[in-house]
Amino acid sequence: MKYDDYFAAIPHLETDRLILRAFYREDINTYLEIIHDPQVQQFLGGGVNLFNEEPHISNWLNNINGRLLKSKTVFTWCVEYRSEKKVIGRIDLGGFVKKTMAEISYYFSPEYGGMGLATEAVKEVTQFGFDDLKLHRIQAAVMPDNVPSLKVLKKAGFVEEGILKKYLFGKEFHDTVMLAAIREENLNK
Ligand SMILES: CC(C)(COP(=O)(O)OP(=O)(O)OC[C@H]1O[C@@H](n2cnc3c(N)ncnc32)[C@H](O)[C@@H]1OP(=O)(O)O)[C@@H](O)C(=O)NCCC(=O)NCCS
């Protein structure tokens, strides 16, 4: 399949414990509970839209499954915990530059924290980026105090590159840690 073809629909990905798939309306209540949790919002700099009513819900679903896919802007996956058929998070791969670079971001329910589930999802999406999209660099921007997120990325093979001073993080300016996974290095693992 060619790069452009992957944007026809949200790709269905699976790991041992997770299904990564498109968001549907029936996922929304659980998703909104996760994203409104102050623990989840803590290190996002107000960058993730908070909404809980129509027409915002329909607009968001139409955007992530339609407009933003067609424009090849971002893949937004709903993360489902297979054994409980429960929505436990969201993971995005977007910010594509010349079909070669992208940025990863994710938001998981604290209820399922520390089980390695975010790491499993990040590994899968990174692999999809390298194996299918043939990207050569995937990066992630993280606030320095977000220890769990830094751990997730390092466990998934990302390497810390340095601090971006007063970087625009969500809606705020923060000193931000830049990490990246590089295709060539990933292939050799
Ligand atoms: C960051 C986040 C994705 C982690 O999800 P998770 O499913 O708990 O991740 P994992 O279980 O794969 O790994 C988390 C690691 O952080 C560790 N950890 C969790 N809380 C911690 C804390 N307060 N201090 C230190 N380590 C902590 C866990 O023990 C685990 O490490 P280990 O495997 O070495 O034990 C989740 O907390 C989240 O969505 N946070 C809010 C949104 C966010 O910050 N997204 C990232 C933006 S860059």
The ligand as an ORCA input file, in Angstrom:
! r2SCAN-3c Opt
* xyz 0 1
  C       1.577      9.248     30.426
  C       0.550      8.128     30.291
  C       0.213      7.927     28.832
  C       1.136      6.835     30.883
  O       0.195      5.781     30.689
  P       0.407      4.338     31.345
  O      -0.548      3.392     30.694
  O       0.410      4.464     32.816
  O       1.881      4.021     30.845
  P       2.752      2.704     31.089
  O       2.116      1.831     32.121
  O       3.030      2.131     29.756
  O       4.121      3.313     31.653
  C       4.112      4.321     32.655
  C       5.401      4.309     33.444
  O       5.450      5.436     34.306
  C       5.560      4.993     35.662
  N       4.894      5.990     36.506
  C       3.574      6.232     36.611
  N       3.377      7.259     37.455
  C       4.590      7.662     37.872
  C       5.046      8.690     38.750
  N       4.196      9.517     39.345
  N       6.386      8.842     38.939
  C       7.249      8.015     38.326
  N       6.882      7.024     37.477
  C       5.570      6.856     37.257
  C       4.956      3.626     35.656
  O       5.378      2.885     36.767
  C       5.505      3.088     34.346
  O       6.883      2.806     34.397
  P       7.470      1.329     34.635
  O       6.993      0.480     33.490
  O       8.940      1.550     34.619
  O       6.925      0.872     35.940
  C      -0.751      8.468     31.062
  O      -0.426      8.688     32.402
  C      -1.478      9.688     30.534
  O      -2.269      9.581     29.622
  N      -1.208     10.858     31.123
  C      -1.932     12.083     30.794
  C      -1.762     12.553     29.374
  C      -0.328     12.749     29.003
  O       0.465     13.240     29.793
  N      -0.009     12.364     27.772
  C       1.314     12.518     27.239
  C       1.533     13.913     26.770
  S       3.201     14.100     26.208
*
